[in-house]
Amino acid sequence: MTSDDLDTDDALLPRLRLIEEQPLDQRASAYAQLHDELKGRLEGGDSSPSNG
């Protein structure tokens, strides 16, 4: 885990709080964007695919 990972983790809760304060239509869009970012981060962390 790098210091960038820790900074990103520390920024997640404030970001979620900010999203929750938005109107519903904007909140849905913001959650979708956050989902895509986290998905990309998780999938980007994969090592080589398994040969199975």
N, C-alpha and C positions, 0 to 999 in steps of 0.2 A: 504494500500500500504506500503510495507516494503522498507528499504533502498536498499535491493538487487534489488527490482523492479525498483527503481530510477536509480541505477547504470546500469542496463540492458537497460533501456530506453535511458539513456545518451549515451550508446555505439552503439545504433542502427544507427544513422546518420553517424558516421565515418565508420561503417561496410558497409553501403550502398555505401558510396563513394569509399571504397576499392573495392567492387564488381564491380562498374561501370568502374573502371580502368582496369579490366581484359579483356582478349580476349573473344569473344562472347561465345565460347563453355564452357569456365571456368565460365563465368558469369552465364550462364543458370544453371549449376550445383550448383553454390553458392547460387543462388536465390531459387532453389529447396530445398537445405539444410535449408536455412533461413525460408522458408515457413513451412517446417516440424517442426522446432524448435518452431516457433510462434504458430502453430496449436496445438502442444502438450502443450504448456504453457497455451493457452486459454482453451483447453479442460480439462486440469488438474485443472483449477481454478473453474470448475463447482462444485456446491454442489451436493446434492443427486439428482438423476433423479426424475422427476415428475411422479406421478402415475395418468395418465390421460387417 
